[in-house]
């Protein structure tokens, strides 16, 4: 029975689609092809009119947008038009737009894009509207929009057809408008602090700067294999060497990894580098920036995420990774003498590790297992083990650890920062250790970058650097549970043809 109903629905849909194409054919035959219109002068948008009604009452305006509903009532009709800002009603009367135009209007479909010229007025029921004097069909919709009251709820279709999602779900449109405002706010914050925005290569011979597997491709013109960048770091540091003291880049990076609520293989990363500062300077800048963006974009430093209030107005907590593991797992790695003892502890606590892992790796595994899920409010986790930080300066008083921090909010890493390693001899040794790790099976290990080493040998000043996951920041400030909800076109498996 269900199959029979589905067949009937498909036949009905096919008939409706056929009718729309016939309407278009009739318009073309009558010399009124809407696709031949090249421009339409828009003088106002829906919310501008509603918010400034007293000033605009009686004014002639032209709006343009998509017809979302229609009520045809003999000689007069109403339609609701959706534009960038929202929706506004239009009163369309035969005597105002003319008999021929009104006959055409009555044949327009929900989903068609129209331009409306007319006076701003308020109906007897108090709805601010436009009394149309002219209606122009600007584009004919040949598809059927999802049914108005149920909207578009299928998440797979929402992600695959984001254009339909934006039309049917107002909150989705607001999220992406917010995303744009967040990035603009970040740029203003950095520009005001004399940072210079730059662009660096996406296709690289050596994809370094992060622990991730790259995508690989082939450059035909040079007959060379190249990779898509996994970070922005090594080229931005070259610019610090060149004397550009404060630089940042916002751009896509690509990591050949899985998809989940926090990860997409291509995502937006921002990295910035500042000469003559360290990771403490990066902490201060980060705290100031997160607070600034929240206040400017959301109007408050208290953000609701899920059912939790995140207070970015308070000073962010600062704790070392060793102290965090001690606090939440009850294990003090300062008392762990070596790798053998660390592995024994991991066995006792049920923490899985690989044979190649050393003491510092196991400390990080303890952190991931016992600590991350506890870090809801903004928390800087500092002083990582050297084994997982190949590009970072050692702590002078604790050489097994480095001057690095990660910021966690809502149990998620929001950024990663270093006092950048600028010793070319030490850096070469770190690269060598990474090559050994790769040979031992670590597919995410860095490879030696000789040109970067050459840059360090020319000389890089003391530098603080940081990378921010822009998508996760947008998730936080728009209260979205998954990274796909803040990516206009998230990565999706190709549908079988």
N, C-alpha and C positions, 0 to 999 in steps of 0.2 A: 504493500500500500504506500509506504514511504517513497519507494522508487517511482511509483506512478505519479505521486504528487510532485516529486522533483522534476520529472519529465514535463509535467504541465507547466511548472514554474519556468523551466527553460524555454518552452515554446512561447509563453507570455513575454518573457524577456526579449527573445529574438524578434517578436512582433513589434515591441516597443522600440527596439533599436532600428528596425526597418522603417518605422514611421518617422523617426528623427532624420534618417538619411533622405527620405522622401521629402521632408520639409526643406532640407538644405537644397535638394535638387530643384524644388519649386522656386526657392529664393534665387538661385543662380539663373534659372530660366527667365525670371522676371527682372533680371538685371540688378538684384539686390544681394549679391554675394557678400556675406559679412567678412569673409577672409580677405577681401580686397581693401578693407579699411586699414589704413596704415597708422593713424594716430587719433587720439581723442583728448581734448584739453580738459583736464580735471582741475577744478578750482577748490574743492573741499572734500573732506573725508567724514565718515559717519560720526565718530566721537567728537571731532572738532565742532560739528554742527550741534550735537546734543549738549556738549559742555559749554557752548557759547550761544545758547539759543536766544537769550534776551538781546544780544548784539546782532544776531543774524536773522532774527524774525523778519519775514517779508523780503529778504534778500534773494536774488537769483543766484543759484549755484549750479555747478555741474559735478556729478559724482559718477563713478564707474565701479562696477563690481559684478559679482555672480548672483543670479536670481536663486534664492534659497527657498522661496515659497511664493505662491500666487493664489489670489482669490478673485475670480472673475464673476462680476455681478451685473450682467446686462450692459448698461451704458457706462459703468464705472467699475474700476477694479483696484485691488491693492496688490503690491508685490513687496517682498523683503529682499534687499540687496546687501550682500556682504562684501566689504572691502578690507583693506589692510587692518583697519582699526576695530572693526566690528560690524554691526548690522544697523540698517536704517530702513524705515518703511517709506514707500512712495505711493501716492494716490494718483492713479492714472485714469483720466476721464476722457471719453470719446470727444466731448465738446472742446476739450483743452488741447488735445494733440491731433485731432482730425480723424475723420472716419476711416481713411485708408490705413493710417498708422495704427489706429486702435485695432483694426481687423488683424493686422500683422502681430501686434502685441499679444492678442489673445492666443496666438499660435506658438508663442515662445514657450520654452520648456524650463523647468527647474534645472539649473546647471548652466544655462546660457549666460554669457557675459554681456551686460548692457551698459550703455551710458544714458544718464537721465539728467535733463536740464529742467529746472523748475524753481518755485519759490518755497522757502522754508516756512512751515506753519505747524500749528498744533491741532490735532484732531479733537473732537468732542470728548473722547475718552482720555485725553491728556497725553497722547503719543506724539512726539516730535517727528515730523514727516516732511516729505517734499511733494509739493503739488506739481506734477509733471506737466511741462509744456512741450516736451520733446523727448522721445525714447528712441535710442539707436541700438540696434543689435550689432555688437562688436565681435562676437565669436559664438559659433553654434556648437553646443555640447552634443556630441554623438554618443556619449555613454550615459548610463543611469547612475546617479549618485546613490549612496546607501540611504535606506529609509530614514527620514529625519529623526524620528523619536528614538530609534534604537542606536543610531549613529554607526560609527565604524569601530567595532570592538575586537575584531579578530587581530591579534597582535602580529601574526605573520604577514597578513595583508597590510597592516598599518606600516610595518617597516619596509616592505617591498614597494608599496605605493604611498610613499610619504606625502606626495602631492594631494592625494585624496584625504589622508589623515589630517593634513593642515586645513583642508576645507571643512571637514566634518567635526573636528575636535578643537575647540577654541583654546583649551588649556595647552595643547601641543604647540600651537602657534605662539602662545605666550612664552613657553619654555625656550623656544629658539630665538625669540626677540630678546629674552633675558640673556641668552648665551652671547649674543652680539654685544649687548650692553656690558656684560662682564669683561669681555676681551677689550672693549674700548676703554673701560675703567682701568684695567691693568696697564694699558698703553699710556694713559694719561699719568698714572702714578709714576711709571718709570721715566717717562719723558720729563716730568717735573724734577726728577733727580738726575738729570743729565745722562741718562742711558741712551744709547744709539741703537736703533733697530737695524738689523742686517739680515742678509740671506746667504745661506751656505748650501753646498751641493747635496742633492738627494741621492744621486748615483755615485757610488764611491767604490774604490778598489779594496778598501779595508774598512769594514763596518765595525767601528769600535765605540768605546765610551759607555757601554752598558753590558750587562749580562743577559744576552738574548740571542736567539738564532735569527740570522738575517734571511730575507728573500734574495734569491740569486737570479740574475738574468744575463743576457749576452748582448754586448754592444757591437753591432755588425760593422759599423764604420771603422772601428779600431780592431776588430776581431779579438776582443777581450771580454772575459767574464767580469761582471761588476755586480755590486750588491746595492740594495736599497738601504739607506741609513737606518740605524737603530737608535741613534741619538744625535744630538747637535754638538756634543762637547768638544771633540778634538779640533774641529775647524774654528770654533769660537775662541778656544785657547790660542790658536795661531794668531788670531786678531789681537789678543792681549799682548802677545809677543811683539806684534807690529806697532804697538803703541796706542791702540784704541782702548782706553782705560775702562770704559763701561759699555758693554754690548749685551744685546739680547736678541733672541729670535723666537718667534712663534710659528711653528710649522708642523707638518705631518711627519711622523716617523713610522717605521714598519717593522714589526716583529713577528716572526714565523712561529706563532704560538696559538694556543686554543682560544675559544670564545667562551666567556661567561659574563656574569653581571658586572664584572669590573674590568674585563679585558676585551679589546677588539684589535685585530692584527694591524690595522692602521688607526692611529689616534693622534691627537694634537698635544704636542709637548712644547713647553716654553723653557728655555734655558737662558740664564744670564750669568755674566762674569764681571767682577769688579776688582780692579787692581788695587793693591795696598790695603786689603782687608782680609779677614779670615772667616771661619764658619760662625763665629759669634756675630760678626757684622751681618752675615746672611740670615741668622736667626732674627735679629732685630728688624731687618728689612722685610722678611717674610711675615712676621707678626703684624707689622704696620700695614703691609699690603693687603693681607686677608681682612683686617679690620676696616681698612679704607674701602675695599670693594664691596664688602657686605653693607656698610653704611650707605654708600653711594647708590648701589643697585637695588638693595632690599629695603633701605630706609631704616635699618636697625642692625645692631651687632649681635642680636639674639635671634638665631635661626632655628626654625623647627625642622627637624629631619625625622621622618616617620613619626614616632610618638615621643621623641626626645628633643629637648631644647638645648641647642649648642650655643654657649656664651663665648663669643669672640671678643667681647669687651674686656674680659678679665685677662690678666697676664697668663700666657701659655705656660703650662708646666714644663720643666726641663729636668730630664733624668737620664743617666747613662744607661746603656744597654745592660751592663753588668748589674747595676742596681735594680733595673726593671725586672730582670730575671730573678734576682734575689727576692724582690718584693712579691712577685706573683707566682714563682715556681719554688721558692724556698731553697734555691741552689746558688751558692756564691762562687762564681767562676774565678774570683781572685784566689780562692783556696784550691783550685784545680791545677795541679802542677804541670800536666802535659796532655797530649792527645790520647794516650792510652787511658788515663784516668777519666777524661771527658767521655770517651766511648763507653766506659764502664757505667758512668752515670746515666748516659743515654739509654743503655740497656735496662737499667733499673727503673727508669721513668717511662719506658716504652716509646722513646723518641727514635724514629727511623733515621738512619744515616747511611752513607755510602763509604766503602772502604777507603777511598781517596780523601775523605774529609779529615780535616785537622781540628785542633781545639777551637779555633775561632769559628770555623764552619758550624761546629756543634753548638757553640754558644748561640749563634744565629738561629739554628733549628729550635733550640729551647725558647728563644724569643718568639718565633713564629707560632710555636705550639701553645705556649702558656700566657703570652703577654698581649699579642695584637688584639685579641678579642676583648680585652679590658680597656683599651684606649679609646674611649668615646669622646671625651672633651679634648680640646686641642693640647697635644703633648709633643714636645721635641724629645726624641730619643737620640742620645748623643754617644759618641766615642765607640764606634764599631770596631770589630776585630780586623786586623790588617788582611787576613786571608780573603775577605769578601770586598775589599776596597782597594783595587789595584791602582787607582789614580789619585790617591789621597795622601796628604802629609801625615807622617807619624806624630803621635803625641810625644813631645820631648821627654816627659817624665814617665811615659808608659809605652815603650816602643812596640809592644804587641798590638797596640790599638792606634786608631787614626782619628784625626779631627774631622769627624763626619756627623751629620745628623739627618734624621728623617722626621717629618711632621706627620703625626697620625691624628685623624679626626674621624669619628664614627667607625673606629676599628679599621680604617683604611689609610694606606700611605698616600699622602697628598703631595709630598715633595721630598727631594733627596739632595743633600748639599755637602760640600767639602771645603776645607782649606786645601786648595789645589796643590798637588805635588808638582814642584817646579825644579827638582833635582834630577837632571837627565841621567845620572849614573844610577840612582835609586830607581828611576822609572824604567830603565832598561832591565834591571834585575826583576822588577815586578812583572814586566812583559814576559820575561823568561819563565817566571813561575806560572803565568797564565798559559804559556805554550805547553808547559808540562801538564797542567791541568787538562788542557784540550787533548793531549796525547793519552791521558788517563781516562778519557771518556766524557769530559765536560764540554758539551757542544755549545755552551753559552760563553765559554771563556774568550777573552780578548786575544787578538793576535798582535804581534809586534808591528808598530807603525814607524818606519824609519824616518819618514819626513817629519812626523810629529816630534820624534826624538831630536832631529836636527834643529827644529824650532826651539826646543827647550835648551839645546846647547848654545844657541844664539843668546838666549836669556829671557826668562819670563819672571816678572816681578811677583812678590807674594800676592796671591789672588784668592778671593772667595768665589765659589761658583755654586749654582743650584739649578735643579730641573723640576718643573712643576707639571703635573698631569692636569691639563686644562679641563679635560672632560670630567674628571672626578670633582674638581672645584665647581663646575657647572651643576653636576649631580647634587652636590651639597646645597648650593644656593637656590636651586629650583625644586628641591625635595623630590628627586627622582631616584627610584630604586636600582635602575640598571643603566649601564653605559649606552645601550642602544636607544634609550629614551632621550639622550642628549646629542646623538649623532643623527644628522639629517638622513644620511644614507648608510646605515650600518652594514657590515659585511654579512651576506646571507649566502647560504648554499644555493647553487643554481638549481632551479626547478627542472625536473626531468621533462624533456620535450616529447 
